[in-house]
Amino acid sequence: WPFSTLGWPDESSEDFKYFYPTDVLVTGYDIIFFWVARMIFSGCEQMHQIPFHTVLIHGLVRDDKGRKMSKSLGNGIDPLEMAEKYGADALRFNLITGNSPGNDTRFYTEKCEAMRNFANKIWNASRFVMMNLTIDKCELPAADALAPEDKWVLSKLNTLVKEVTENLDAYEIGVASAKVYDFLWDTYCDWYIELTKTRLQGEDEGAKLAAQNVLCFVLTELLKLLHPFMPFITEEIYQALPHEEQFIMTSRWPEYRADLAFPEEEAAMEAVMDTIKAIRARRAEMNVPPSRKAEVLIVTATPDVYAQGRHFIQRLAYASEVKFADAAPADVSGMVTAVTHNATAYLPLSELVDIAAELERIRKEIEKAQNGLRGVEQKLSNEKFVSRAPEAVVNAEREKAAKYKELIAKLEESAKAMQA
């Protein structure tokens, strides 16, 4: 097949010169002997050259019970029906995600629905971007004109480009697609778009244009990364955005750029976002609605990091006011805490929550942590375990014990504050 379809034995044809030998053959493991090996033998015998240098062996697609699809079982899936119902891109992405070379995968219709939801997420995010674009050309502003959230998303995109390229070069297709999925859904849609809304709706034209250009640039790069997996929706959206190349397929693959690496700004923005997530989670635990705003006091050794994100904390953590301090207040009675790795947020929510219910929740958390600690300490008190287990395993258990103790101390502190 690798040469007989190209005009062989007439080796002068242009197709033959261009396509033989090729690079990669993608195949299932069930026909390695019947198909792959024979192509290699025939190529060596007739052409005196192997037909491809790499064979990527994938698993089989089985039904949701793990059985091989066959006519006799009547458990086959018609891909045309699936594409008609959920979209070809959703079907493709279903088959790509969660797979590793050589391993079988089960086909679940529910997963097609999830991938269709992902396609809808991309479509809706792109519509939002296009509704807010007044530019006819996408150009990144100079670094000094970028806001902290711009540098954060560009730096994370830069890392994504590097990692996805490395994954694809190593044929780790499932890993690469999962990274693009997570970035698009979480980093871009759930966070960056939300972070830009104030500027897009504001009066500062410079800030508005910077936000538009970064939104457009990041979306375009993401569409290029996603294009091998979901070619139809990405091309449709790309054609509606300001672009230079005629098609994504013929455009240049995104490349890592040293000038788009902002590690300090990225870390600072992540710290602000961690605080917002912690406060939101704390409020959700106590069923406090977003409409009930409260003053937030952030105690940290690096207040400058959080001060630059004050307006984000105020808007996204539902705060009436945000203050900073380098030490906890002397009187923390009636205050609830939300803790991150380098900051503690104090919220005077005693009037918004059921104190008794909150104390009961903390008591259960302490009990759970204490049970976990007892189990770890029991292991560490066993001389045979400590002497025979690998050092890394023993150290991991010691770290677990330290974390449990730290968690218990924090929970007890919170309970004490609630009772004050």
C-alpha positions in Angstrom: 0.0 0.0 0.0 2.6 2.7 0.9 4.1 2.5 -2.6 1.7 0.6 -4.9 -0.9 3.4 -4.6 1.7 6.0 -5.7 2.3 4.7 -9.2 4.8 2.0 -8.5 6.6 0.4 -10.3 6.8 3.8 -12.1 9.0 5.5 -9.5 9.2 8.8 -11.5 5.7 10.0 -10.4 5.6 13.1 -8.3 3.4 11.5 -5.6 5.9 8.7 -5.3 8.9 11.0 -4.9 7.0 13.1 -2.3 5.2 10.5 -0.2 7.7 7.6 0.0 9.0 7.1 2.6 6.5 8.8 4.8 6.9 9.6 8.5 4.3 8.2 10.8 1.8 5.3 10.5 -1.2 5.4 13.0 -2.8 2.0 13.6 -4.5 -0.3 16.1 -2.5 -3.0 17.9 -4.7 -5.8 16.5 -3.2 -5.6 13.0 0.5 -5.1 13.7 1.4 -8.5 12.3 -1.3 -8.6 9.5 -0.7 -5.1 8.2 2.2 -3.1 9.7 4.8 -5.8 9.6 3.9 -6.8 6.0 4.1 -3.2 4.8 7.6 -3.0 6.3 8.7 -6.3 4.7 7.3 -5.3 1.3 8.9 -1.9 1.5 12.3 -3.4 2.3 12.0 -6.0 -0.4 10.6 -3.9 -3.3 11.9 -0.4 -2.4 15.0 -1.3 -0.3 13.7 1.3 2.2 11.3 1.2 5.1 8.0 2.9 4.4 7.8 4.9 7.7 10.1 5.5 10.7 7.4 5.6 13.4 4.3 3.6 14.2 1.9 5.1 16.6 -0.2 2.2 18.1 -3.6 3.2 19.5 -6.1 1.1 21.3 -9.5 -0.1 20.2 -12.8 1.8 20.7 -15.1 -0.5 22.7 -18.7 -0.1 23.8 -19.6 1.2 27.2 -19.4 -2.3 28.7 -15.9 -2.9 27.4 -16.9 -5.2 24.6 -15.3 -5.0 21.1 -17.8 -3.5 18.6 -19.0 -6.0 16.1 -21.9 -6.7 13.7 -22.9 -9.9 15.5 -23.2 -8.1 18.9 -25.0 -5.2 17.2 -23.1 -2.8 19.5 -21.5 -0.6 16.9 -21.7 3.1 16.8 -22.5 4.9 13.6 -20.1 7.9 13.6 -22.3 9.8 11.1 -25.2 9.6 13.5 -23.1 10.8 16.4 -21.7 13.6 14.2 -25.2 14.6 13.2 -26.5 14.6 16.8 -23.5 16.1 18.6 -21.2 17.6 16.0 -18.1 16.1 14.3 -15.8 18.1 16.6 -17.5 16.8 19.7 -17.2 13.2 18.4 -13.5 13.7 17.6 -12.7 15.3 20.9 -14.6 12.5 22.7 -12.3 9.9 21.1 -9.1 11.9 21.7 -9.5 12.9 25.4 -8.6 10.6 28.2 -6.7 8.2 26.0 -3.1 7.0 26.0 -1.3 5.2 23.2 -2.0 1.4 23.1 -4.9 1.5 25.7 -8.4 0.7 24.7 -11.1 3.3 25.3 -14.8 2.9 26.0 -17.3 4.9 24.1 -19.9 6.8 26.2 -22.6 8.8 24.6 -22.6 11.1 27.7 -19.0 12.0 26.9 -20.2 13.3 23.5 -22.7 15.5 25.3 -19.9 16.9 27.5 -17.7 17.6 24.5 -20.6 19.3 22.8 -21.0 21.5 25.9 -17.3 22.3 25.5 -17.9 23.4 21.9 -20.7 25.6 23.1 -18.4 27.1 25.7 -15.9 28.0 23.1 -18.6 29.4 20.8 -20.2 31.6 23.5 -16.8 32.9 24.7 -15.9 33.8 21.2 -19.2 35.6 20.7 -18.5 37.6 23.8 -15.0 38.5 22.5 -16.4 39.5 19.1 -19.2 41.6 20.6 -16.6 43.6 22.4 -14.0 44.0 19.6 -13.7 47.4 17.9 -10.3 46.6 16.4 -9.8 45.3 12.9 -6.3 44.0 13.5 -5.0 42.0 16.5 -1.7 43.3 17.8 -0.2 42.7 21.3 0.6 46.0 23.2 4.0 46.6 24.5 4.8 45.0 27.9 4.5 48.2 29.8 0.9 48.7 28.5 -0.2 45.3 29.7 -2.3 45.0 32.9 -1.3 42.4 35.5 -4.1 40.0 34.3 -2.9 40.4 30.7 0.6 39.3 31.7 -0.8 36.5 33.7 -2.8 35.0 30.9 -0.1 35.5 28.3 2.5 33.9 30.5 0.3 30.9 31.1 -0.5 30.7 27.4 3.2 30.7 26.7 3.7 27.8 29.0 0.7 26.0 27.4 2.1 26.4 23.9 5.5 24.9 25.0 3.9 22.0 26.8 1.3 21.1 24.1 4.0 21.2 21.4 6.2 18.9 23.5 3.2 16.5 24.1 2.3 16.4 20.4 5.9 15.8 19.4 5.9 12.8 21.8 2.5 11.6 20.5 0.8 12.3 23.8 -2.4 13.4 22.1 -4.7 12.8 25.0 -2.5 14.8 27.4 -2.2 17.7 24.9 -5.9 17.9 24.3 -6.7 17.9 28.0 -4.3 20.8 28.6 -6.0 22.9 25.9 -9.4 22.0 27.3 -8.5 23.0 30.8 -6.9 26.3 29.7 -9.8 27.3 27.5 -12.5 26.4 30.0 -10.9 27.5 33.2 -8.1 30.0 32.6 -9.6 31.8 29.6 -13.4 31.5 29.9 -13.9 31.4 33.7 -11.2 33.8 34.7 -9.6 36.0 32.1 -12.8 37.0 30.4 -14.2 37.9 33.8 -11.1 39.8 34.7 -11.3 42.0 31.6 -15.0 43.0 31.9 -14.3 46.1 34.0 -11.8 47.5 31.4 -14.0 46.6 28.4 -16.9 48.5 30.0 -14.7 51.4 31.3 -13.9 54.8 29.9 -10.1 54.3 29.5 -9.7 53.8 25.8 -6.1 52.6 26.1 -7.0 50.0 28.7 -10.0 48.9 26.6 -7.9 48.4 23.5 -5.2 46.5 25.4 -7.9 44.2 26.8 -9.4 43.7 23.3 -6.0 42.9 21.7 -5.0 40.4 24.4 -8.4 38.7 24.4 -8.2 38.4 20.6 -4.6 37.2 20.6 -5.1 34.5 23.3 -8.3 33.3 21.6 -6.6 33.0 18.2 -3.6 31.1 19.6 -6.0 28.8 21.5 -7.9 28.1 18.3 -4.7 27.1 16.6 -3.8 24.8 19.4 -7.2 23.2 19.3 -7.5 23.0 15.5 -6.0 19.6 15.1 -8.6 18.2 17.5 -11.7 20.3 16.6 -11.1 21.6 13.1 -14.6 22.8 12.1 -15.6 25.1 15.0 -12.1 26.5 15.3 -11.9 27.5 11.6 -15.5 29.0 11.7 -14.5 31.2 14.7 -11.1 32.1 13.3 -12.7 33.4 10.1 -14.9 35.8 12.1 -11.9 37.2 14.1 -9.3 39.7 12.8 -6.7 37.5 11.2 -3.8 37.6 8.7 -3.5 34.0 7.5 -6.2 32.7 5.1 -6.9 29.5 7.1 -5.7 28.1 10.5 -4.5 25.0 8.6 -2.0 27.1 6.7 -1.0 29.4 9.5 2.1 29.1 11.7 1.9 26.8 14.7 2.2 28.9 18.0 5.7 29.0 19.4 7.1 29.7 22.8 8.2 33.4 23.1 10.6 34.6 25.8 9.1 38.1 25.7 5.8 36.6 26.8 7.1 35.0 30.0 6.1 36.9 33.1 6.8 34.6 36.0 6.6 37.2 38.7 3.3 38.7 37.5 1.9 35.3 36.9 2.7 34.2 40.5 1.2 37.5 41.9 -2.0 37.1 40.0 -2.3 33.4 41.0 -2.0 34.5 44.7 -4.8 37.0 44.2 -7.0 34.3 42.5 -6.2 31.8 45.2 -7.6 34.3 47.8 -10.7 34.9 45.7 -11.3 31.1 45.4 -10.7 30.6 49.1 -13.2 33.3 50.1 -15.8 32.1 47.6 -15.4 28.5 48.9 -15.7 29.7 52.5 -18.9 31.7 51.7 -20.3 28.7 49.7 -19.7 26.4 52.7 -21.8 28.8 54.8 -24.4 29.4 52.1 -23.8 33.1 52.0 -25.4 34.6 48.8 -23.2 36.9 46.6 -25.6 39.8 47.3 -24.4 39.9 50.9 -21.2 41.7 50.8 -18.7 42.0 53.7 -15.5 43.8 54.5 -12.4 41.6 53.9 -9.2 41.9 55.8 -6.2 40.2 54.2 -3.3 39.4 56.5 -0.1 38.8 54.5 3.6 39.4 54.5 3.4 40.6 50.8 0.5 43.2 50.8 1.8 44.7 47.5 1.0 41.5 45.7 -2.6 41.6 46.8 -3.0 45.4 46.6 -2.6 45.3 42.8 -5.6 42.9 42.6 -7.7 44.7 45.2 -10.5 45.6 42.7 -10.7 41.9 41.6 -11.0 40.7 45.1 -13.6 43.3 45.9 -15.7 42.4 42.8 -15.2 38.6 42.5 -15.1 37.8 46.3 -18.2 40.0 46.9 -16.4 42.3 49.3 -17.7 45.7 50.4 -14.2 46.8 51.1 -10.7 45.2 51.1 -8.1 46.1 53.7 -4.6 44.7 54.3 -2.5 44.1 57.4 0.7 42.2 58.2 -0.7 40.7 61.4 -4.0 39.2 62.5 -6.3 41.6 64.4 -6.2 41.5 68.1 -9.9 40.7 68.4 -11.1 38.1 65.9 -14.4 37.4 67.6 -17.2 36.9 65.1 -14.8 36.6 62.2 -14.4 33.7 59.7 -11.1 32.9 58.0 -10.2 31.8 54.5 -6.6 30.6 54.3 -4.2 30.3 51.3 -0.6 29.4 51.3 0.6 32.9 51.9 -2.4 34.9 53.1 -5.3 34.7 55.5 -8.6 36.5 54.8 -10.8 37.6 57.7 -14.5 38.1 57.1 -16.9 39.4 59.7 -19.7 37.1 58.7 -21.1 36.2 62.1 -24.3 38.0 61.3 -24.7 36.2 58.0 -24.2 32.6 59.2 -25.6 30.2 61.6 -22.8 30.1 64.2 -24.0 26.8 65.7 -24.0 25.1 62.3 -20.6 26.5 61.5 -19.1 25.2 64.7 -20.6 21.8 64.0 -19.0 21.8 60.6 -15.6 22.7 62.1 -16.0 20.0 64.7 -16.6 17.3 62.0 -13.6 18.7 60.0 -11.4 18.4 63.1 -12.6 14.9 63.8 -11.9 13.8 60.2 -8.4 15.4 60.4 -7.7 13.7 63.7 -8.7 10.3 62.4 -6.3 10.9 59.4 -3.5 11.9 61.8 -4.0 8.9 64.0 -3.7 6.6 61.0 -0.5 8.3 59.8 1.0 8.3 63.3 0.2 4.6 63.7 2.2 3.9 60.6 5.2 6.1 61.7 5.2 4.4 65.2 5.6 1.0 63.5 9.4 0.4 63.5 9.1 -2.2 60.7 7.4 0.3 58.4 10.0 3.1 59.1 13.0 0.8 58.7 11.8 -1.2 55.6 9.8 1.3 53.6 11.6 3.5 51.1 12.8 6.9 52.5 10.5 8.8 50.1 7.5 6.9 51.4 8.3 7.5 55.0 9.0 11.2 54.3 5.7 11.5 52.5 3.9 10.1 55.6 5.7 12.6 57.8 4.6 15.4 55.6 1.0 14.1 55.8 1.2 14.2 59.6 2.6 17.8 59.6 -0.2 18.9 57.3 -2.9 17.2 59.4 -1.5 19.0 62.5 -1.4 22.3 60.7 -5.0 21.8 59.5 -6.3 20.9 63.0 -4.6 23.9 64.5 -6.2 26.2 62.0 -9.6 24.7 62.4 -9.4 24.9 66.2 -8.3 28.6 65.8 -11.4 29.2 63.7 -13.7 27.5 66.2 -12.2 29.5 69.0 -12.8 32.7 67.0 -16.4 31.8 66.4 -17.0 31.2 70.1 -15.3 34.4 71.3 
